Amino acid sequence: MSFPAHFPNGCPPDTVEDAQGEVFRFVRRNDPPVAANFVSNVAGSKWYDPAKECQACGLSVLRTEQDVREARRVSPWAKKQKVAKARLSPDWGKLAPTESTLIPNHHTWWVSEGKQPERIFVVVAIK
């Protein structure tokens, strides 16, 4: 499995697991999701903590509907977002729990080179 050229050496770490199972991602107000909903902070030239460059190469996702509800409870930003869901298989990259000050139960998903996540995610209603 290969990852984009802008990922630093050793990213994602060898210790993280293959992507597997359902994930949820906030996709602004886009329905259906668009490619712009799946651009990492590094690839999109957005601000990120240089000490967390590898994490910034990945995408923020949640693993359960309950995680989405909790994120919406604690984050005004998340309350305004639509949520999309997909089922990942190992060829879609790597996935690991990572810290976030904004989103509880946060995971980082490092997407394999050449994948188009907008093609597998669908917006879902989560109350």
Summary of the structure (lengths in Angstrom):
residues: 127
radius of gyration: 13.6
end to end distance: 36.1
largest distance: 40.0
contacts: 362
relative contact order: 0.30
helix: 25%
strand: 24%
